[in-house]
C-alpha cells in the first residue's frame, strides 16, 4: 500500500469502515466530485480515495502539483492565469456566478431528476427477483442507478454548499455571527429528515415500503432499514411542538433583518432565499441518489449471491459482497468459480479492519491561500464554498486522537440544548438494538437514514462532521442537543458513562 501524493485526511463521516469490493464498484465518488467541481468552476477540487482500505479526503489545487504548499495570495491570480485548466475553471466560475447556477441546479433536481430517480428505485423495488430470468440485466440496471446517483448527487451538494455558504459568509461579515446562529436561520426546513417517522406513525406497512429499502450506511453488505423490523417497532413518532422550529427560525430572521439596512439587508435577504431552497435539498438528494440506490442494489446483489451459491460458484450468499459487480454479472453467464477471488478479498478486508490507517497521510500544506487577490465575484463564491465545505467536514477537528486532559471534551456545537444521560457507543448498524430511550448516542458519524433513531436519543456526539453534517442537520430538526467533530469521542467515551452534552458550547462533560 502506498498513499498517493498530497495531504490526505481520514473521512470517518463517509467511510467509518473499509468498504467491500462490491460497494467500491458501485460508488465512483471521486469521479463524481471531480465532475461537479468542474461544473461549478472550483479552483480547489475536493478528492476522495481509498488508502489501505480506509476512506480519505484531500483538496487539490487546479493547475498545481498534488501536495504542493499553497502559494502566497498575491501570486495566486498569476499562477491561475498560467494554467489552461485553471483559466477554463475561472471562466466557468464567472458563468456560475452570473447565471445563478447553484439555484438552477436545485430547481432542476426537484423538477426533473428526483422524479426519475424515484421511478427507477421503485421499479427495481417492485421487481419479483426470485422469478426474474434477466438477473444480469437487473444487476447492470442497479449498477447504472448507483453510478448515475453519484453523478447527480455531487452537483446538488455543491449547490447546497454554495447556497448555505453564501449565507454563512454574509452573516459572519455583516453580523459577526458564527455557524450556530447561521444554522438557526435554517432549522426546521429539512422535511425529508422527519418524513419517514411521520409515515411510520401513520402506517408501518407504508413506512417499510417507502423507506425500508434505504441503506443505513454506504455499504451494500449491511442490512437495510426494512431488514431490521425489531428496530422499527421501537421507534416513536417525533414529539414536541412541530411549529416551534418555524417560530424560532422566523424570530432569528427578524432579528437579523432588524440589524441590517439598505444594501446589506438586500444582500442578506437574497442569500437567505437561496439558502432556504438549497438547505433541504441535501438530505432529499442523499435519499434518492445514494442511500436509496445502494439499498436497492443490495436486493439485487443478494439474489445473485443466492443463485451463485446454489450453483456452487460461491460457498455462501454473503460472499457475493467480496466480488465486484461486473464479475458477478459475468459469472451468472459463464459460470466461473468466484471462490478464489472471494478468499483473497475476504482476507484483505480482515487485514484492513485490523489495521486502521492514521488520521493523515502526507505533509500538511497549511491553510489555503488568501482569496483577496481574486476578482470579486469569484472571490465571494470561493469563500462561500470554503465556508460550506468546512461546516460539513470540520476535517482538522474530526481527526483528533489525543486523550483529553480533563473531564470536559470539546467539539463543534451543532444543535442547541443541554442534556444529561448515559453514553451508548454505536459504531454501526449491528449496534442499533442496544440503543435505549434517552441514551446519549456516541458514534463516528451518521447517515441521513439514521434519522429514524433520533427520537430514541437524548443527545448525540460524533467523532466527525461540522454544523452542516448529517447528524447536525438531523439533530436540529428533532431539537436534540448535538456536539460534532470531537475526533476521539468513540474511543474516550464508554457505554454507561454519565455525561452532560452542551450543544450551545460544544462540550461534553464526563460526570
C-alpha positions, -999 to +999 in steps of 0.1 A: +000+000+000+013+034-010-005+067-003-010+089-033+008+122-035-006+151-014-021+156+020-049+132+029-072+132+060-094+104+072-130+109+064-149+089+090-182+106+082-184+090+048-163+059+054-163+048+090-151+012+080-134-003+049-158-009+021-163-042+004-153-047-033-189-047-043-196-013-027-165+002-042-176-010-077-210+007-072-199+041-059-174+061-081-174+090-057-141+106-067-153+108-104-185+125-092-166+150-071-142+160-099-171+163-124-191+185-100-161+207-092-155+213-129-192+221-134-191+248-107-157+261-117-140+255-084-103+263-083-098+239-053-112+204-060-122+180-032-109+145-038-116+111-021-097+079-023-091+045-006-058+042+012-052+008+028-090+002+026-099+033+046-116+064+032-096+097+029-102+131+015-080+159+001-082+193-015-063+196-048-054+230-063-062+233-100-031+237-121-007+228-093+011+195-083-006+174-057+005+182-022+024+214-031+024+241-004-002+268-013+013+299-029+010+334-013-023+350-021-008+377-043+008+350-065-024+330-069-040+350-097-008+348-117-005+311-113-041+306-122-036+326-155-006+304-164-026+272-162-050+265-192-071+243-169-073+270-142-082+296-168-111+274-180-122+269-144-122+307-138-143+313-169-168+286-157-169+301-122-178+336-136-206+319-156-218+300-125-220+333-105-235+353-134-263+328-142-272+317-106-262+282-115-264+268-079-301+278-076-308+263-111-292+230-100-315+228-070-346+237-092-336+210-117-332+184-090-367+188-077-384+193-111-366+168-133-341+145-116-358+135-083-390+121-100-368+100-124-347+085-096-378+078-076-393+059-105-361+039-112-358+029-075-394+018-073-392-002-105-363-023-090-380-024-056-412-039-071-394-065-093-400-101-083-363-110-081-366-148-074-387-152-105-367-129-127-350-145-157-329-114-166-309-110-134-277-099-152-297-071-168-311-062-134-277-061-119-265-038-147-295-016-140-287-014-103-251-005-111-263+022-135-286+036-109-258+038-083-234+054-108-260+079-120-269+086-084-233+096-076-231+119-106-264+135-097-256+138-061-225+160-061-238+189-082-267+192-057-242+190-028-221+218-044-253+239-048-261+232-011-226+242+000-225+273-022-260+285-011-257+279+026-221+291+025-230+324+010-255+330+038-228+319+063-202+343+049-226+372+048-238+367+084-202+364+095-192+396+077-223+418+084-235+405+118-204+388+133-225+355+136-209+321+140-222+289+125-247+283+153-266+315+146-265+308+109-280+274+113-308+288+134-319+306+103-324+273+085-335+248+113-368+231+105-365+233+067-353+197+061-386+179+057-371+147+043-353+142+077-386+138+097-407+124+069-400+087+075-412+088+111-442+107+102-451+079+078-443+053+105-468+070+128-495+066+101-489+031+088-459+009+094-466-010+061-464+022+041-432+031+061-414-001+052-425+001+015-415+037+011-384+039+033-374+004+042-352-001+011-328+026+022-293+017+032-283+028+067-247+032+056-230+034+022-222-003+023-241-028+003-231-057+026-250-041+055-288-047+061-313-020+051-338-005+075-365-029+062-344-058+072-345-047+109-381-050+119-373-052+156-358-017+154-388-001+136-412-014+162-393+005+189-394+038+170-416+066+181-430+095+161-412+127+168-426+145+198-428+182+208-442+212+190-438+209+153-442+246+149-415+256+174-386+254+150-405+275+124-412+302+151-376+302+163-364+305+127-388+334+119-376+352+151-340+347+141-346+361+106-364+391+121-336+398+145-311+397+116-331+420+094-336+444+122-298+448+124-293+454+087-303+482+064-301+492+027-277+471+006-267+449+035-303+438+041-308+432+004-277+410+003-289+391+034-324+386+020-310+373-013-286+349+004-313+337+028-337+330-001-311+308-019-300+290+013-336+283+022-340+265-011-306+247-011-305+236+026-332+209+024-321+196-010-291+178+005-310+153+027-336+148+000-309+142-026-290+117-005-322+097+000-327+092-038-292+093-051-271+075-025-290+056+003-318+045-020-298+032-049-273+014-025-302-003-006-319-013-039-287-026-053-284-048-022-316-066-030-304-075-065-269-085-054-283-107-026-304-125-051-273-130-073-254-144-043-282-168-036-282-182-072-244-184-073-243-203-041-269-227-054-247-232-085-216-239-063-198-208-076-198-193-041-197-210-007-223-188+009-246-159-002-227-132+017-195-140-003-211-120-032-201-087-014-164-096-018-167-096-056-172-066-079-205-061-097-191-068-132-175-100-120-209-112-106-227-102-139-201-123-159-203-152-135-240-156-139-234-161-176-201-180-179-204-199-146-169-191-135-158-201-099-157-169-078-144-186-046-107-179-052-115-142-056-136-142-025-110-159-004-084-133-013-107-103-009-121-115+024-085-119+038-076-085+026-107-070+041-099-086+075-064-071+072-078-037+066-101-039+096-072-050+118-050-021+107-068+012+106-049+039+088-035+070+105-056+102+107-035+118+079-010+109+052+015+133+037+027+167+048+001+193+058+005+222+033-011+246+057-042+268+052-054+276+017-041+308+001-059+341+006-086+348-019-084+386-015-065+389-048-092+371-068-118+390-088-147+400-065-174+376-079-150+346-079-136+355-045-170+357-029-181+324-044-149+306-034-152+319+002-188+307+003-179+272-009-150+270+015-173+280+044-198+253+034-173+225+030-157+233+063-190+232+081-198+198+066-164+182+074-146+201+101-116+180+089-089+193+113-111+187+144-126+154+131-092+136+130-080+145+166-067+115+185-052+129+217-066+119+250-084+148+269-066+165+297-097+168+319-133+157+322-146+181+296-143+172+260-147+199+233-161+197+198-182+218+175-216+230+187-242+216+162-277+217+179-285+237+209-297+224+243-282+207+273-288+171+283-276+147+309-277+109+302-259+076+297-235+070+269-242+044+242-214+040+217-227+029+183-201+022+157-225+008+131-259-008+123-253-040+143-253-019+175-287-003+169-306-028+190-285-017+220-300+019+220-323+027+248-347+056+250-328+086+265-293+075+257-266+098+245-256+083+211-218+084+206-208+074+171-183+082+143-210+099+123-245+092+110-262+089+076-295+106+068-312+072+071-303+072+108-328+099+113-353+073+124-332+066+155-332+102+168-365+101+187-348+074+209-319+097+218-314+124+244-284+138+227-258+129+201-220+132+200-199+124+169-162+120+160-165+138+127-185+164+108-194+201+112-226+222+116-237+211+081-230+174+086-259+149+086-260+144+123-261+181+129-289+187+105-310+158+118-304+168+155-316+203+148-348+190+131-356+170+162-345+195+187-318+172+202-285+186+216-256+177+195-218+181+196-198+171+165-162+170+153-148+157+186-123+134+168-120+109+196-154+106+212-159+069+204-126+060+220-127+083+250-163+077+260-177+043+270-211+027+275-228+035+307-208+067+315-230+096+325-222+128+306-237+163+301-239+173+265-240+211+259-249+218+223-246+255+228-210+255+240-199+223+221-188+205+252-193+170+267-186+168+305-179+133+320-198+133+353 
